[in-house]
Amino acid sequence: MKLLEIRPMKSNDFTAVQRIWNDSVEKGEVLYYPLTEDYFEKKFIKNAGCEAENLLIAEKDRRVVGFLHGVAPETFPLAKPGCAYLTCMMVDSVFRGRGIGKALLEALKTQMKHRGAHTLYISSLNPVNLDWRIPGTPGHDHNNMPGLDTGCAGYGFFEKQGFQEKYREVSLYQDLSGYRMPSEVPEIQKKLAAEGIYTGLYQPKWDCEFDGMCDRVGSDYWRDVLRTEIAAWKDGQPNAESRFWADGIRPQGPRPLLIALHEGHIVGFTGPVDLQKSGRGWFTGICTDPLYERRGIATVLFNLLMQSFVEEGAQFTTLFTGTDSHAQKVYRRAGLRPVREFALMALTL
């Protein structure tokens, strides 16, 4: 009997890969979209960091029985030195338990070591973002998995192979057809106004400072988000990264941004209000200046965000947060519910 062969994928392997992938989807073993040729090309061929040598096939007796995709270090703009990524791995259900997954993983580890990797991650930092469907919904989706789905068929396998869980996030979901502004939110907003704190839409006529908040939070990411979105308002042009859709057409202006403002200083924000073509209300996150915490700012801003989503025609929203994050209280009070947990996993090579 022929030994198992691990090799780079060839174009004529796609049908077998599609069969293995869609079989796992249909059985509910993974939450991914069903695999089509166009989707495969978009995600695994033309995507940032994708290289043909890191799309591996396991073949036994001339039959494709498994496949794996990885991303090598320093092959995309935001890559961290020495960090490689495992995107996905699937094995034909008939051939599981025979060492095929382990053989695929060992082959990837060898390749990544040769490329200078010291750690292999399963993480949202991977440039290959795989869409997934929220279980128990009419096809509602999210555009990225932030780690390894702890409910998928392969979670135990990766633990046995030495992957260690570094961090865990929970996905929260809400069908916006049932959203109602909590009765206490307008009262909190009035109280903040009495303290001189405005909560609502950013206006381009304002000259706002936000570096102090970003310094205290310790986030250059939020600084970049605010700088980019406010610049778009000043220029009157849509953000080039905008994914806002209305009837399939991009808007002719910048995206709405919700802020908390005190004496010319932004002390909280959420947004920008964005709508994906799937009907998902999307935003980058929510932030409150540590000097202004415990006043209800996050509660007000987040519910204003939900209200804005509804007004823009969003059907649902999803987000991720740490399983131990205090922000979960804000999200759950607004009506979001947990649907899945994901683990950021790391393997030292």
N, C-alpha and C positions, 0 to 999 in steps of 0.2 A: 504494500500500500504506500502511495506517495506521501512524503512528509509534508507538513504544513509549510506553505511559502508565504512570506510577508514581502510585498512589493508595492511600488507606487501604482496608483490607480491609472488605468487606461480609459480612453473614451468609451470603448465598448463594454466597460464594467458598469455603466450607469444603471442599466435596467435591473441588474442584480442588487445594486446598492439601494435603488428605489424600492424594490420589493422588501428588503430587510427593514428599511426605515418605516415604510407605510404599514408593515405588519405590526411593528411596535406601537405605532400611533393608533391603529385600529383596536389593538388589545388594551389600550389605556396605560401602557407601560411607560410612555413618555407623553409630554403635553405639546410637543412640537406640531407645527403645521404639517399636513401631508406634503411629501416631497414631489416637486415637479421639476422638469428639466430647466425651466427658466429660473426658478428659485435656487436650484443647485448652482447654476452658473453665477447668479448674483452673489450668493453667499460664499461659495467655496472656490470660485475661479477668479472673479474680478474684484473681490473684496481686498481691503488693505491687509497686508501681511500674508496673503495667501500665496503659497508656493507649491507647485505640483509634487515635489518630493515629500511633502509633509501630509499628503492625502494618501493614506496607506490602505492596502487591501490584504485581507487574509484569504488565501486560496487553498483548497484541499480537493484533490482528485478533480481538478479543473472546474471546481465550483467555488464561487465567491461566497464565503461564509461569515465575513465580518469586514468592517472598515473603521477607520479612525482618522480624525483631522486634528492637526496641531499647528501652532504658530510659533515660529522661531524668534529669538531675541532680536531687537533692533531692526525689525522689518516694517515697522509702521511708525508714524510721527511721535506718538506718545509712549512708545515702548520704553520700559525701564531696563537698564543694562542687566544681563544675566537672567532675565525672566522670560520663560517660555510658557505657552498656554495650550491646554488640551481643550478643544472645542466640543467634540462629541465622539462617542464610540458606540457602535452597535454590533451585536453578534446574532446571526441567524438562530432563532429559538431552538431549532432542531440540533444545533451543534454547541449549545452552551454547556458549561461544566467540563470542557475538554482542554482548557488552557489556551483557547484562542484569544480571548480578551487580554490575558497576561502577555501572550506573545506579541500582540499588537502594541501594547504599552511598552514592553521592553525595547521594541524596535524604535519607537518614538523617543524614548529616553536616550538611547544611543545616539540618535541623530541630533538631539538637542544638546547633548554634552559636546559633540563635535562643533556645534555652533556657539559654544561658550556659555551655555545656560547652566546655572547652579540650582535653579528651582523651577518646578513645573506647577503651574497654577490652573485651577478651575475657577474662573473669576469673570466679573463683568468688565474688567479691564481688557479682556480679549477683544480685538477689533471686529471679530466675527460675531455679531449679535444675532442670536437665533430667536425668532418670534415664537410665542407659545400662546395657547388658548386657555382661558380661565375655565376650570372645570365647573360644570353645573350652570353654564351660561349659554345663550344662543350664539356662540361663536365669538364672544368678546375676547380681546387679545391684549397682549403686552409685547413690546418690541424688543425685549432683551431679558435673558435670565441672568441674575446677578451672581450666580454660582451654580452649585450642583443641587438639583431638585432632591430634597430629602425623601420625597415620596416616589421617586422613580425606581425602576427595576434594578438599576446599577449602583445605587448608593452604597449598599453593603460591600460590593465588589471593590470599590475604590478604597474603602476603609481597610480592607484586608491587604491591599497592595501598598499600604504605608502612607496614604494621603492623610494629612491631619487637618482637622477643622480649625480654622483661624478666627472665623467670624460667622455669625448667622443673621440672615435677614428674613423678614416676613413680608409677604405680598398682601396688600389690602385692596379691596375692590368695592365699588358701589355702582349699582344700576341707578343712574341719575333720574330716571322716571319717578322714582320714589323719594327724591330729595326734598326736604323741607327745612328752611332756616330755623334752627333752634330758637325758641322764644327768648332766651336770655341774651342772645347775641346783640340785638339792637340796644339793649340796656347797657351792656359792656361798652359798646361803641360810644354811647352818650357819655358814659363816665370818663372814658379816655379823652373825649372832646373837651370835657370840663377841665381836664388836666393839661389841655393845650396840645394833645396828641391827636393828629388827624389820621384816620384810617380809610383808605379808599384808593381810587385810581390815581396813578401818577399823572401830573400835568406837565407838558413840555415847557411851560412858561416858568416853572420853578427851577431855581438853582440849588440843587441838593448835594450835601456832602454825605458820603457813605463809607469813607476809608476808616473812620473811627470804629464803626460797627464791625467791619471786616477784620480789622486788626484785633479787636477784642474776641471775636469768634475764632480767629486764626485761620481764615479761609480766603486764599487768593482766588479760589473758584467762584465764590459769591461776588468777589470784587469784579472779576471778569464778566460775569453775567450782568451785573448792574451797569458796568461801563458800556457793554455792548448794547443792551436794551435801551438805555438812556440816550446813547449816541444815535440810535435808530430814530428815536422820537425827535431829537434835535434836528436831524436831517430830513425827517418826514418820509423816510424810506423803510421798506420792510427789511427785517433782518435776513441776511442771505441764508441763514440756517433755519429759517422759519419752516415749520411743518403744518402751518395753519391752513385748513381747507374749508371752503364753504361751497357746496355743490361742485367739489372737485377743482375749484379755482383758488389760486393764492390771492391774498388780499393786496390792496394797493396802499398799504401803510404799515406802520410798526404794530407790534403786538401789545395788547393791554398789560400793564404792570401794576400790581397792587402793593401799596406801601403803607408803613406807619411813619409819620413825619412829625418831628418835634423841634421847633426853633431852627428850621433849615437843615436838620440832620435826619437822614433815614435811619430809623431805629428798628425796622422790621420790614420784611417784604416777602411776597410770594408771587409765583408766576414764572415767566410770562404766560398769559392765558393763550393756550394753543389748542388746536383741534386737528387730530390726525384723520386721514381719509377713512379709517375704519370706524370713526365715530367716538374715538377715545379722547377725553379731555386730558391734555398733557401739560406738564409744567416741570421746571427744573428742581423745585424744592421750596422750602420755607425756612426763614431765618429770623431770629429775634436777637437784638443787642442784649448781651448779658446784663447791662445796666438797667434794662427795662423789662426784665422777666417777671413772671407772676402777676401781670396786670391784665391778662386776657388778650394781649395783642395777637398772639398766634391763633387763638380761637376765632377772633373776629376776621383776621385775614384769610384763614383757611375756608371759613364759611362764605366769605365774599367770593373766594375763588370758585367754590362749588356753584354758587349762584350765577357767576359769570359763565361757567361751563354750560349751565342749563340755558342761559340766554343766547349763547352762541350755537346751540343745537347739539351739544355733545350728548351721547347716549349713555356713556359710562365713564368711569375713571379708575385707574389703578396706580398704585405707588408701592415703593419699597421703603422699609425703615428697619433699623436694628431691632432684634427681638426684645432688647432691654431698653429701647429708646422711650423716654418720657413723652415724646411726641405722639405715640400711639394713642394716648388718652384723647388728644385733640381730634385725631382722625376718627376714632371710634365714636366719639360723641357726635360727630357730624354724620355718622351712619355707615362708615366703611367697615367691612368685616374681613377677617383674615381668611385667606384661601390656600396658601402654600408657604412653606419655609424653604430657604435656600442656604446652603453652606458654602462659604469661600474655603476652598481646599488647597493645600500646598504639599508638594512632595519634594524633599531634598534629593538632588541628583548626585 
